[in-house]
Each structure stands twice: as C-alpha cells, then as structure tokens.
Amino acid sequence: MSSTPLRLAVIVGSVRQGRFGPVVARWFTEQVAAHGGFEVDLIDLADAPLPLALPPVPPAVDPDLPRPAEMADLTGRLGAADAFVVLTPEYNRSFPASLKAAIDWHYTEWQAKPIGFVGYSGGTGGVLAIEQLKQVFGELHAHTVRNVVSFPRYYLLFDGEGNLKEPGEPGRAAATMLDELSWWAAALGAARRERPYPGLG
C-alpha cells in the first residue's frame, strides 16, 4: 500500500450570508488532524465561481467540457481528492443550490470515490439534506458511507467561540466516519489504479 497520505477534500457547501459552515469546518478539520489518516484540502464554495447556468452538454457526456477559467482550481482539487466530506446545512428540507451547482458542473471527479457528510440545521441536523445528497452522488457513481455527523440545533451545541460544549459524542462520530472513509478511499484508490472505472463516460 502506498505511504502517500490520502487526500480528503472537505467541502463547505453553504455560501449564505452569516453562515455557520466555517465554524463546523474548523471543528471538523481538527477531527481530521486528530485522526491522522488524511491530508486535508478545505474547499469553501464561497470562494469558487459556480454559474447556475450549466453548459448545453452535461459532464456525463463530455467530462472535459469547457468550464469557466476561474473554475479550474476547484475542478483540479476535486479531481485530486481520494475522498470527500461535504458539510451541508438544510434549507427547506434540502441542500444549498451552491452545492448542487458544484456537483453538477463535475462528473468524473466524483466517480469511484467515497463521500461522507457532516450536517447541521435547526431541527433535523441536516439529515434530510444528507439523504438527498446520497441519492445525487449515487447517480454519479460515488460511494457514500453510512456513518455521518449531525448537529441538530447546532446553535445550542457550540459556544460563542465556536467550540463544542460537549465534544465527546460528535468527536466519536467523526472518528467512526473517518475510519470508514479511510478504508473505502484506500480500497477504491487501489482499484482505480489497477484499471479504469467502467462507469466513466
């Protein structure tokens, strides 16, 4: 097995004003560092240009379709990742349009790679958004892991400094998910190196 660290892209899915996503991202990247199995690339969609108007030919038909030049950095980072964790709020029982745009502008970048989720919202902890995302990523031939991290009523769980008041259970949930991601990332990475994934194109 390669000694090169697995590359985990942690995607902050919300671009809303006053969003809580960066607080969750800081906590989660600390969990990844404590886990020790990944090299983290934190991708904040607020920093990425994501036109909602998609090209006439979808990426499933033309994976190398022309994209805006300023999107090249995002596309390259997604393509280089061995695994993903998507941080998502829940808006009207679903996930943000910014996240859907990032997904839909790409195709092969997701394929045969594992994806985990961290959700947060007022009531459900983002699980409704996560369940929808699992369906979407399944269509893109990604493997979504079973275990997730969820923060219902997140505004009661974090203090004013952005630290969890009771970090034990969420920390254990993150470690479990990261163990699962690590296994799948190593297994799928080895498989992709051995032969091309048959679902491409």
Number of C-alpha atoms within 10 A of each C-alpha: 6 7 5 8 13 20 20 27 23 26 23 25 23 24 19 11 7 8 10 19 20 17 14 22 20 13 16 20 16 12 17 19 12 12 14 11 17 20 17 18 17 16 18 18 18 14 10 17 16 23 14 13 8 13 12 7 11 15 18 17 11 13 16 12 15 11 15 10 8 11 15 14 11 19 16 11 16 24 17 14 21 26 31 24 23 20 27 29 30 21 15 9 15 17 24 18 15 20 20 15 17 22 17 16 22 23 24 21 20 22 22 27 25 28 28 24 27 27 25 25 22 15 12 18 21 27 26 18 23 27 13 14 22 19 12 15 19 15 12 22 19 22 22 24 17 12 18 20 23 23 22 16 15 19 15 12 14 17 12 9 7 15 14 19 11 11 12 9 10 18 19 13 15 22 18 16 21 25 14 17 29 20 13 21 24 18 15 20 17 13 13 14 9 9 8 10 15 10 11 14 11
